Amino acid sequence: MSSKTRRKQVSLLPPEDCPPIAAPVLISACLLGISCRWHGKRPKRRETLLARLKKRYVLVPVCPEQLGGMPTPRTSERLGSAAGADVLDGRARLTAPETGKDVTRFHVAGARSTLEIAEIVGARRAYLKGGSPSCDREGVTGEMLRRAGIEVIRVP
């Protein structure tokens, strides 16, 4: 392009909203206010946490249950006394209390998909919603990410 035909650079976002190269981090989509929790309701947004994270990182929202093929709303399974490691190692299963169906494969598939996203974007840290059979640090996805060397922070 010659100097006579230079085009003005146009940005979709104002420069103040585009931090210099920032590391990506995974974050549970529900923490951003997206209605993807098991009951379909929005959780309390974590404004202070989000403001702090947005200054340092590119936030990559994930919902492992949806990535694994589960709808919203969906069943309300819990890990109980088991942990994500037990599920991944075949020592425990996740059963939907409403239907009695084994839904383990959805949680494992969601964990795998979440790990793939982390690898694609280069995320080395994840902020996951506590209390979830998938997202919690001790959940299926939390455990799979930790096994892959990704730091998992539990957000209550």
Secondary structure, 3 states (H helix, E strand, C coil): CCHHHCCCCCCCCCHHHCCCCCEEEEEEHHHHCCCCCCCCCCCCCCHHHHHHHHHHEEEEEECHHHHCCCCCCCCCCCCCCCCHHHHHCCCCCCECCCCCCECHHHHHHHHHHHHHHHHHHCCCEEEEECCCCCCCCCCHHHHHHHHCCCEEEEEC
